[in-house]
Amino acid sequence: FSEAVNLHPLVIILSVVIFGGLWGFWGVFFAIPLATLIKAVIHAWPDGQIAQE
């Protein structure tokens, strides 16, 4: 399953534990989609380079 979402198995386990602790059943239910979304946002985020004007 970790290959389908391209996340390390440890990240999946930690996201289920963390989101489950925060939001209970719904946190467990949405843990993997949220972790995938967070990973996509981190990879799409600019590297902090400010455009020189």
Distance bins in CASP14 RR format, pairs under 12 A and 6 or more apart:
PFRMAT RR
TARGET T0000
AUTHOR 0000-0000-0000
RMODE 2
METHOD distances of the structure
MODEL  1
1 7 0 0 0 0 1 0 0 0 0 0 0
1 8 0 0 0 0 0 1 0 0 0 0 0
1 9 0 0 0 0 1 0 0 0 0 0 0
1 11 0 0 0 0 0 1 0 0 0 0 0
1 12 1 0 0 1 0 0 0 0 0 0 0
1 13 0 0 0 0 0 1 0 0 0 0 0
1 16 0 0 0 0 0 1 0 0 0 0 0
1 32 0 0 0 0 1 0 0 0 0 0 0
1 36 0 0 0 0 0 1 0 0 0 0 0
2 8 1 0 0 1 0 0 0 0 0 0 0
2 9 1 0 1 0 0 0 0 0 0 0 0
2 10 0 0 0 0 1 0 0 0 0 0 0
2 11 0 0 0 0 1 0 0 0 0 0 0
2 12 1 0 1 0 0 0 0 0 0 0 0
2 13 0 0 0 0 1 0 0 0 0 0 0
2 15 0 0 0 0 0 1 0 0 0 0 0
2 32 0 0 0 0 1 0 0 0 0 0 0
2 35 0 0 0 0 0 1 0 0 0 0 0
2 36 0 0 0 0 0 1 0 0 0 0 0
2 39 0 0 0 0 0 1 0 0 0 0 0
3 9 0 0 0 0 1 0 0 0 0 0 0
3 12 0 0 0 0 0 1 0 0 0 0 0
4 12 0 0 0 0 0 1 0 0 0 0 0
4 32 0 0 0 0 1 0 0 0 0 0 0
4 33 0 0 0 0 0 1 0 0 0 0 0
4 36 0 0 0 0 1 0 0 0 0 0 0
5 11 0 0 0 0 1 0 0 0 0 0 0
5 12 1 0 0 1 0 0 0 0 0 0 0
5 15 0 0 0 0 0 1 0 0 0 0 0
5 31 0 0 0 0 0 1 0 0 0 0 0
5 32 1 0 0 1 0 0 0 0 0 0 0
5 33 0 0 0 0 1 0 0 0 0 0 0
5 34 0 0 0 0 0 1 0 0 0 0 0
5 35 1 0 0 1 0 0 0 0 0 0 0
5 36 1 0 1 0 0 0 0 0 0 0 0
5 37 0 0 0 0 0 1 0 0 0 0 0
5 38 0 0 0 0 0 1 0 0 0 0 0
5 39 0 0 0 0 1 0 0 0 0 0 0
5 40 0 0 0 0 0 1 0 0 0 0 0
6 12 0 0 0 0 0 1 0 0 0 0 0
6 32 0 0 0 0 0 1 0 0 0 0 0
6 35 0 0 0 0 0 1 0 0 0 0 0
6 36 1 0 0 1 0 0 0 0 0 0 0
6 39 1 0 0 1 0 0 0 0 0 0 0
6 40 0 0 0 0 1 0 0 0 0 0 0
6 43 0 0 0 0 0 1 0 0 0 0 0
7 13 0 0 0 0 0 1 0 0 0 0 0
7 14 0 0 0 0 0 1 0 0 0 0 0
7 15 1 0 0 1 0 0 0 0 0 0 0
7 16 0 0 0 0 0 1 0 0 0 0 0
7 31 0 0 0 0 0 1 0 0 0 0 0
7 32 1 0 0 1 0 0 0 0 0 0 0
7 33 0 0 0 0 0 1 0 0 0 0 0
7 34 0 0 0 0 0 1 0 0 0 0 0
7 35 1 0 0 1 0 0 0 0 0 0 0
7 36 1 0 0 1 0 0 0 0 0 0 0
7 37 0 0 0 0 0 1 0 0 0 0 0
7 38 0 0 0 0 1 0 0 0 0 0 0
7 39 1 0 0 1 0 0 0 0 0 0 0
7 40 0 0 0 0 0 1 0 0 0 0 0
7 42 0 0 0 0 0 1 0 0 0 0 0
7 43 0 0 0 0 0 1 0 0 0 0 0
8 14 0 0 0 0 1 0 0 0 0 0 0
8 15 0 0 0 0 0 1 0 0 0 0 0
8 35 0 0 0 0 0 1 0 0 0 0 0
8 36 0 0 0 0 0 1 0 0 0 0 0
8 39 0 0 0 0 1 0 0 0 0 0 0
9 15 0 0 0 0 0 1 0 0 0 0 0
9 16 0 0 0 0 0 1 0 0 0 0 0
9 32 0 0 0 0 0 1 0 0 0 0 0
9 35 0 0 0 0 0 1 0 0 0 0 0
10 16 0 0 0 0 0 1 0 0 0 0 0
10 17 0 0 0 0 0 1 0 0 0 0 0
10 35 0 0 0 0 0 1 0 0 0 0 0
11 17 0 0 0 0 0 1 0 0 0 0 0
11 18 0 0 0 0 0 1 0 0 0 0 0
11 19 0 0 0 0 0 1 0 0 0 0 0
11 31 0 0 0 0 0 1 0 0 0 0 0
11 32 0 0 0 0 1 0 0 0 0 0 0
11 34 0 0 0 0 0 1 0 0 0 0 0
11 35 1 0 0 1 0 0 0 0 0 0 0
11 36 0 0 0 0 1 0 0 0 0 0 0
11 38 0 0 0 0 1 0 0 0 0 0 0
11 39 1 0 0 1 0 0 0 0 0 0 0
11 42 0 0 0 0 0 1 0 0 0 0 0
12 18 0 0 0 0 0 1 0 0 0 0 0
12 19 0 0 0 0 0 1 0 0 0 0 0
12 28 0 0 0 0 0 1 0 0 0 0 0
12 31 1 0 0 1 0 0 0 0 0 0 0
12 32 1 0 0 1 0 0 0 0 0 0 0
12 33 0 0 0 0 0 1 0 0 0 0 0
12 34 0 0 0 0 0 1 0 0 0 0 0
12 35 1 0 0 1 0 0 0 0 0 0 0
12 36 0 0 0 0 1 0 0 0 0 0 0
12 39 0 0 0 0 0 1 0 0 0 0 0
13 19 0 0 0 0 0 1 0 0 0 0 0
13 20 0 0 0 0 0 1 0 0 0 0 0
13 28 0 0 0 0 0 1 0 0 0 0 0
13 31 0 0 0 0 1 0 0 0 0 0 0
13 32 0 0 0 0 0 1 0 0 0 0 0
13 35 0 0 0 0 0 1 0 0 0 0 0
14 20 0 0 0 0 0 1 0 0 0 0 0
14 21 0 0 0 0 0 1 0 0 0 0 0
14 31 0 0 0 0 1 0 0 0 0 0 0
14 32 0 0 0 0 0 1 0 0 0 0 0
14 34 0 0 0 0 0 1 0 0 0 0 0
14 35 0 0 0 0 1 0 0 0 0 0 0
14 38 0 0 0 0 0 1 0 0 0 0 0
15 21 0 0 0 0 0 1 0 0 0 0 0
15 22 0 0 0 0 0 1 0 0 0 0 0
15 23 0 0 0 0 0 1 0 0 0 0 0
15 27 0 0 0 0 1 0 0 0 0 0 0
15 28 0 0 0 0 1 0 0 0 0 0 0
15 29 0 0 0 0 0 1 0 0 0 0 0
15 30 0 0 0 0 1 0 0 0 0 0 0
15 31 1 0 1 0 0 0 0 0 0 0 0
15 32 1 0 0 1 0 0 0 0 0 0 0
15 33 0 0 0 0 1 0 0 0 0 0 0
15 34 1 0 0 1 0 0 0 0 0 0 0
15 35 1 1 0 0 0 0 0 0 0 0 0
15 36 0 0 0 0 1 0 0 0 0 0 0
15 37 0 0 0 0 0 1 0 0 0 0 0
15 38 0 0 0 0 1 0 0 0 0 0 0
15 39 0 0 0 0 1 0 0 0 0 0 0
16 22 0 0 0 0 0 1 0 0 0 0 0
16 23 0 0 0 0 0 1 0 0 0 0 0
16 24 0 0 0 0 0 1 0 0 0 0 0
16 25 0 0 0 0 0 1 0 0 0 0 0
16 27 0 0 0 0 1 0 0 0 0 0 0
16 28 1 0 1 0 0 0 0 0 0 0 0
16 29 0 0 0 0 1 0 0 0 0 0 0
16 30 0 0 0 0 1 0 0 0 0 0 0
16 31 1 0 1 0 0 0 0 0 0 0 0
16 32 1 0 0 1 0 0 0 0 0 0 0
16 33 0 0 0 0 0 1 0 0 0 0 0
16 34 0 0 0 0 0 1 0 0 0 0 0
16 35 0 0 0 0 1 0 0 0 0 0 0
17 23 0 0 0 0 0 1 0 0 0 0 0
17 24 0 0 0 0 0 1 0 0 0 0 0
17 27 0 0 0 0 0 1 0 0 0 0 0
17 28 0 0 0 0 1 0 0 0 0 0 0
17 31 0 0 0 0 1 0 0 0 0 0 0
17 35 0 0 0 0 0 1 0 0 0 0 0
18 24 0 0 0 0 0 1 0 0 0 0 0
18 27 0 0 0 0 1 0 0 0 0 0 0
18 28 0 0 0 0 0 1 0 0 0 0 0
18 30 0 0 0 0 0 1 0 0 0 0 0
18 31 1 0 0 1 0 0 0 0 0 0 0
18 32 0 0 0 0 0 1 0 0 0 0 0
18 34 0 0 0 0 1 0 0 0 0 0 0
18 35 0 0 0 0 1 0 0 0 0 0 0
18 38 0 0 0 0 0 1 0 0 0 0 0
19 25 0 0 0 0 0 1 0 0 0 0 0
19 26 0 0 0 0 1 0 0 0 0 0 0
19 27 1 0 1 0 0 0 0 0 0 0 0
19 28 1 0 0 1 0 0 0 0 0 0 0
19 29 0 0 0 0 1 0 0 0 0 0 0
19 30 1 0 0 1 0 0 0 0 0 0 0
19 31 1 0 1 0 0 0 0 0 0 0 0
19 32 0 0 0 0 1 0 0 0 0 0 0
19 33 0 0 0 0 1 0 0 0 0 0 0
19 34 1 0 0 1 0 0 0 0 0 0 0
19 35 1 0 0 1 0 0 0 0 0 0 0
19 37 0 0 0 0 0 1 0 0 0 0 0
19 38 0 0 0 0 0 1 0 0 0 0 0
20 26 0 0 0 0 1 0 0 0 0 0 0
20 27 1 0 1 0 0 0 0 0 0 0 0
20 28 1 0 1 0 0 0 0 0 0 0 0
20 29 0 0 0 0 1 0 0 0 0 0 0
20 30 0 0 0 0 1 0 0 0 0 0 0
20 31 1 0 0 1 0 0 0 0 0 0 0
20 32 0 0 0 0 0 1 0 0 0 0 0
20 34 0 0 0 0 0 1 0 0 0 0 0
20 35 0 0 0 0 0 1 0 0 0 0 0
21 27 1 0 0 1 0 0 0 0 0 0 0
21 28 0 0 0 0 1 0 0 0 0 0 0
21 31 0 0 0 0 1 0 0 0 0 0 0
22 28 0 0 0 0 0 1 0 0 0 0 0
22 30 0 0 0 0 0 1 0 0 0 0 0
22 31 0 0 0 0 1 0 0 0 0 0 0
22 34 0 0 0 0 0 1 0 0 0 0 0
23 29 0 0 0 0 1 0 0 0 0 0 0
23 30 1 0 0 1 0 0 0 0 0 0 0
23 31 0 0 0 0 1 0 0 0 0 0 0
23 34 0 0 0 0 1 0 0 0 0 0 0
24 30 0 0 0 0 0 1 0 0 0 0 0
24 31 0 0 0 0 1 0 0 0 0 0 0
25 31 0 0 0 0 0 1 0 0 0 0 0
26 33 0 0 0 0 0 1 0 0 0 0 0
26 34 0 0 0 0 0 1 0 0 0 0 0
27 33 0 0 0 0 0 1 0 0 0 0 0
27 34 1 0 0 1 0 0 0 0 0 0 0
27 35 0 0 0 0 0 1 0 0 0 0 0
28 34 0 0 0 0 0 1 0 0 0 0 0
28 35 0 0 0 0 0 1 0 0 0 0 0
30 36 0 0 0 0 0 1 0 0 0 0 0
30 37 0 0 0 0 1 0 0 0 0 0 0
30 38 0 0 0 0 0 1 0 0 0 0 0
31 37 0 0 0 0 0 1 0 0 0 0 0
31 38 0 0 0 0 0 1 0 0 0 0 0
32 38 0 0 0 0 0 1 0 0 0 0 0
32 39 0 0 0 0 0 1 0 0 0 0 0
33 39 0 0 0 0 0 1 0 0 0 0 0
33 40 0 0 0 0 0 1 0 0 0 0 0
34 40 0 0 0 0 0 1 0 0 0 0 0
34 41 0 0 0 0 0 1 0 0 0 0 0
35 41 0 0 0 0 0 1 0 0 0 0 0
35 42 0 0 0 0 0 1 0 0 0 0 0
36 42 0 0 0 0 0 1 0 0 0 0 0
36 43 0 0 0 0 0 1 0 0 0 0 0
37 43 0 0 0 0 0 1 0 0 0 0 0
37 44 0 0 0 0 0 1 0 0 0 0 0
38 44 0 0 0 0 0 1 0 0 0 0 0
38 45 0 0 0 0 0 1 0 0 0 0 0
39 45 0 0 0 0 0 1 0 0 0 0 0
END
